């Protein structure tokens, strides 16, 4: 069954914006497009690393266990277990040090009976950019658990968006402008594509953009269809369209082989938003018929209302023997850089 999860993020955003003013973003930290402002230091931290600012006694007991259990959950749709986030811990007093203030993802938890009530706040770009800062203050462990359970899904979304933003800023610095202009002119779409990607195949209703190295492959499939009805968002319709395209256009290494969605594991689907509109997110595994290649894929299917067309952005990774979370995160960042261009 398709899950409706995006309302949790909205609930969290609205709730923290109504707190005691601590959630307001500092002025001058970020421009309207979300790009880094030059007056802040570059944030630091490994990919998908969350710095949990929580005193050691709580970190090593039940509150810390609750935080680790949630943020260490596995990324859905990968062929092996990889956590959504890695966590590191410092005491609350250590956050006074400049080196820790520059971390990209900060989750501050203070549990002390001196607090009269629970407060949850959320800021961006407090001491560095890009940066996400979320803070919970609670008078007891029980009060912390209640707030954490209520807002944890929204927090995960915020920290995930912080990672996407970091990658996009990096890619913008090394963007392939020629490829970008080509897509804008011929397809009416704009994507932030770093150098190394190239158009491998192009048809009227299909684009295959890929990057090949000796260690791994990354690919983006862009599928265009006339929008006819909401039935095009049905599970079987999405799976069928992808398999039809890859059977025709994505050959495998041996004769008669081609990419397809794996039947070993059912794809995961959920309703979400993409570019502010309704979309279906699909995650799963792909393999190659009559061969032994495979890996994860992720897609967004949505309607381009300006041009009355159904678009699916579908990214995949092939990296045998390697972890794949970060490479898939890069592809997600590329997909989420999409803009629809109105050509004259």
PyMOL commands that set and color helices and strands:
alter all, ss='L'
color gray80, all
select helices_A, chain A and resi 6-17+56-59+62-71+92-96+98-101+141-173+177-187+230-233+235-249+325-335
alter helices_A, ss='H'
color red, helices_A
select strands_A, chain A and resi 3-4+41-42+49-53+86-90+105-111+119-124+128-129+132-138+189-190+198-203+206-212+217-226+258-261+268-274+277-289+294-304+309-318+339-340
alter strands_A, ss='S'
color yellow, strands_A
deselect
rebuild
show_as cartoon
